[in-house]
Amino acid sequence: MATHSFGNLADLWVGLLLAVPVVAQTQLDLRTQGRNVDFSAAESTRPVKTGFDLPVTCAVRDLFFRSSSAAGKNLYGCTTINTWTAQVALISPAGVANYVAPFSNLSTLTVTAAQHGFDSPNLLVTCFDAAAPSKVIQPAAVTVDLNTLAVNITFSTPGSGRCVLNAPGTAYVSGEGLVQSGPEFAVDAATVP
């Protein structure tokens, strides 16, 4: 009669279990393995890529959160290959009419997109001196960074006053020295020589 030792039988089972390959799933594909997924209780959700500048390349339906854009105008969608489009409604005449940037004893004034709030590089810039009544002054240069939408206004000599920024599709409020008639503007010759 054969005698079996419990220790030898247990060693045999452990050896057999170790010989069987173990397959573990390390990633979950919610698209095929999830159903009615609710992330409302999740500690955090980050559904889109994020960065300061828009990526150079994109595929249609990609989304990107641009942290350098004005608040509320950060989400971009790839509408055609390598073309990002802001996913916000354009500012309408009922929206913000313009942005006024005061300056004092400066030869260079920088207005960021977060400050002016426009989501277009096509901006109108009109500057006025600090006199009363104020007069329109001509900057030496106005540049708009196409990526950040920051506006740099340079004057030939340091001065004080205010610059008014306006984007297409918005209402422009004429200031001292300007007369608005519908979509047209004219310089008031009595105020601005």
C-alpha positions in Angstrom: 0.0 0.0 0.0 1.3 3.4 -1.0 1.7 6.2 1.5 1.1 9.8 0.6 2.6 12.7 2.5 0.4 15.8 2.8 3.5 18.0 2.5 4.5 16.4 -0.8 1.0 16.8 -2.2 0.9 20.5 -1.2 4.3 21.1 -2.8 3.0 19.4 -6.0 0.0 21.8 -6.2 2.0 24.9 -5.5 4.4 23.8 -8.2 1.6 23.3 -10.7 0.0 26.7 -9.8 3.3 28.5 -10.3 3.7 26.8 -13.7 0.4 28.2 -15.0 0.8 31.7 -16.6 -1.1 34.4 -14.8 -2.8 37.0 -17.1 -3.6 40.3 -15.5 -5.4 43.3 -17.0 -3.5 46.5 -16.4 -5.6 48.9 -18.5 -9.3 49.4 -18.9 -11.0 50.4 -22.2 -14.1 52.3 -21.0 -15.3 52.5 -24.6 -15.8 48.7 -24.8 -15.8 47.6 -21.2 -17.8 50.4 -19.5 -21.5 51.0 -19.6 -23.2 54.2 -18.5 -20.0 55.4 -16.8 -20.7 58.2 -14.3 -17.6 60.2 -13.3 -19.5 62.6 -11.0 -17.9 61.0 -7.9 -14.4 60.8 -9.3 -11.7 62.7 -7.5 -10.7 64.5 -10.7 -11.5 64.3 -14.4 -9.3 65.6 -17.2 -11.1 64.8 -20.5 -8.8 66.9 -22.8 -5.1 67.6 -23.4 -3.9 70.8 -21.8 -1.0 73.2 -22.5 0.1 76.8 -23.0 0.3 76.7 -26.8 -1.9 74.8 -29.3 -0.2 71.7 -30.7 1.0 72.0 -34.3 -0.8 68.9 -35.4 -4.3 67.6 -34.7 -6.9 65.2 -36.0 -10.5 66.1 -36.6 -12.5 65.8 -33.3 -9.4 66.4 -31.0 -10.0 68.8 -28.1 -7.4 70.9 -26.4 -7.6 73.2 -23.3 -5.3 76.2 -23.9 -4.3 77.6 -20.5 -2.9 80.8 -22.0 -6.3 81.9 -23.5 -8.7 84.2 -21.8 -11.0 82.6 -19.2 -14.0 81.1 -20.8 -12.3 80.9 -24.2 -9.8 78.1 -23.5 -11.4 75.1 -25.3 -10.3 74.4 -28.9 -11.5 71.8 -31.3 -9.7 70.4 -34.3 -12.2 71.2 -37.1 -10.0 70.1 -40.0 -6.6 68.4 -40.0 -4.1 70.6 -38.1 -6.6 73.4 -37.7 -7.7 74.4 -34.2 -10.9 76.5 -33.7 -12.0 78.1 -30.5 -15.2 76.5 -29.2 -16.9 79.6 -28.0 -19.4 82.0 -29.4 -17.9 85.1 -30.9 -18.3 88.2 -29.0 -21.5 89.9 -30.2 -22.4 93.6 -30.1 -24.3 92.8 -26.9 -21.1 91.5 -25.4 -18.0 93.4 -24.3 -17.7 96.4 -26.5 -14.1 97.2 -26.0 -11.2 97.0 -23.5 -9.5 100.2 -22.2 -5.9 99.9 -21.1 -4.7 102.9 -19.2 -0.9 103.7 -19.2 1.3 106.1 -17.4 4.8 107.3 -18.5 5.3 104.3 -20.7 6.9 103.8 -24.1 5.7 100.2 -24.4 2.3 98.9 -23.3 1.5 95.1 -23.4 -2.1 93.9 -23.1 -2.6 90.1 -22.7 -5.5 88.1 -24.0 -6.6 87.4 -20.5 -6.9 91.2 -20.0 -8.6 92.2 -23.2 -10.8 89.1 -23.5 -10.9 89.0 -27.3 -10.3 85.7 -29.1 -9.1 87.2 -32.4 -5.8 88.6 -33.6 -7.7 91.1 -35.7 -7.9 93.9 -33.2 -8.4 97.6 -33.7 -6.3 99.8 -31.4 -6.9 103.5 -30.8 -4.8 105.4 -28.2 -5.6 108.7 -26.5 -3.4 111.0 -24.5 -4.1 112.0 -20.9 -5.0 115.6 -21.7 -8.5 117.0 -21.1 -10.0 116.9 -23.7 -8.0 113.9 -24.8 -6.6 113.6 -28.3 -5.9 110.6 -30.4 -2.2 109.7 -30.4 -0.5 107.5 -33.0 1.6 104.6 -31.6 5.0 103.9 -33.4 4.0 100.2 -33.7 1.2 97.9 -32.7 1.8 94.1 -32.9 -0.5 91.2 -32.0 1.1 87.8 -31.2 -0.9 85.3 -33.2 -0.4 82.5 -30.7 -1.0 84.3 -27.4 -3.1 87.2 -28.8 -1.1 89.6 -26.6 -1.0 93.2 -28.0 2.2 95.2 -27.8 1.8 98.9 -28.3 5.0 101.0 -28.7 5.2 104.8 -28.6 8.2 106.9 -29.9 8.4 108.7 -26.5 7.1 107.7 -23.1 3.6 109.1 -22.4 0.4 108.7 -20.5 -3.2 108.0 -21.6 -5.3 105.1 -22.6 -5.6 102.6 -25.5 -8.9 101.2 -26.5 -8.9 97.7 -28.1 -11.8 96.4 -30.1 -12.4 93.2 -32.1 -14.5 92.6 -35.2 -18.1 91.9 -34.6 -18.2 94.0 -31.4 -19.7 97.3 -30.8 -17.3 100.2 -30.7 -18.0 103.0 -28.3 -16.6 106.2 -29.8 -14.5 108.3 -27.5 -13.6 111.9 -27.3 -12.3 112.9 -30.8 -14.2 110.2 -32.6 -17.7 110.4 -34.1 -19.5 107.2 -35.0 -22.2 107.0 -37.7 -23.4 103.4 -38.1 -20.3 101.3 -39.0 -18.2 104.4 -40.0 -16.0 106.5 -37.8 -14.8 110.0 -38.4 -12.3 112.3 -36.5 -13.9 115.3 -34.9 -11.7 118.1 -36.3 -12.7 120.4 -33.5 -11.2 118.0 -30.9 -8.3 116.4 -32.9 -6.2 118.7 -35.0 
